[in-house]
Amino acid sequence: MARPVAVWINVFFRFFAAIAYFLLGYYIGFWSEFQLGMLMDMPTTFWLGILFMLYGLFRIWRAFLYVSETKDPDYGNYED
């Protein structure tokens, strides 16, 4: 069964948001000049960037799970 256009749009925005979080984390962690102090001898922006990058990877994983869920022939059908 072919997936509806709405599912493809949803998948696109899920991947777009995941990549945006990852790139934001990369920018914050490695390019940003903003100083928030130190934590465990590393700048806080580094840890914040790592957190955003991990969240972006988590969202990519969740997007892949969503795509695999839509392959189920009973997707979108609910029983009472």
C-alpha positions as CSV (number, residue, x, y, z in Angstrom):
1,M,0.0,0.0,0.0
2,A,1.3,3.4,-0.9
3,R,1.8,6.0,1.8
4,P,-0.4,9.1,1.7
5,V,1.2,12.5,0.9
6,A,0.5,13.6,4.5
7,V,2.8,10.8,5.8
8,W,5.6,11.9,3.5
9,I,5.2,15.5,4.6
10,N,5.3,14.4,8.2
11,V,8.5,12.3,7.6
12,F,10.1,15.2,5.8
13,F,9.5,17.6,8.7
14,R,10.6,15.0,11.3
15,F,14.0,14.6,9.5
16,F,14.3,18.3,8.9
17,A,13.8,19.1,12.6
18,A,16.2,16.3,13.6
19,I,18.9,17.7,11.3
20,A,18.3,21.2,12.5
21,Y,18.8,20.1,16.2
22,F,22.0,18.3,15.3
23,L,23.4,21.3,13.4
24,L,22.3,23.7,16.1
25,G,24.2,21.5,18.6
26,Y,27.3,21.5,16.4
27,Y,27.2,25.3,16.2
28,I,26.7,25.8,19.9
29,G,29.2,23.2,21.0
30,F,32.1,24.0,18.6
31,W,31.7,27.4,16.9
32,S,29.8,29.6,19.4
33,E,31.9,32.3,21.2
34,F,29.2,32.7,23.9
35,Q,30.5,32.0,27.4
36,L,28.3,30.4,30.0
37,G,31.0,29.3,32.4
38,M,32.8,26.0,32.9
39,L,31.5,22.5,33.9
40,M,34.0,19.7,34.6
41,D,36.8,21.8,33.0
42,M,34.9,22.1,29.7
43,P,32.8,25.1,28.6
44,T,29.1,24.8,29.3
45,T,28.3,25.5,25.6
46,F,30.2,22.4,24.7
47,W,28.0,20.2,26.9
48,L,24.9,22.1,25.7
49,G,26.0,21.4,22.1
50,I,26.5,17.7,22.8
51,L,23.0,17.6,24.3
52,F,21.4,19.1,21.2
53,M,23.4,16.8,19.0
54,L,22.3,13.7,20.9
55,Y,18.7,15.0,20.8
56,G,19.0,15.4,17.0
57,L,20.2,11.8,16.7
58,F,17.4,10.6,18.9
59,R,14.9,12.4,16.6
60,I,16.4,10.8,13.6
61,W,16.0,7.4,15.2
62,R,12.4,8.2,16.0
63,A,11.7,9.4,12.4
64,F,13.1,6.0,11.2
65,L,10.8,4.2,13.6
66,Y,7.9,6.3,12.3
67,V,8.7,5.4,8.7
68,S,8.9,1.7,9.6
69,E,5.6,1.9,11.5
70,T,3.8,3.3,8.4
71,K,4.8,0.1,6.5
72,D,2.4,-1.9,8.6
73,P,-0.7,-2.8,6.5
74,D,-3.0,-1.9,9.5
75,Y,-1.5,1.6,9.9
76,G,-4.2,4.1,10.5
77,N,-6.9,1.5,11.3
78,Y,-8.2,1.3,14.8
79,E,-10.4,-1.3,16.4
80,D,-13.2,-0.5,18.9
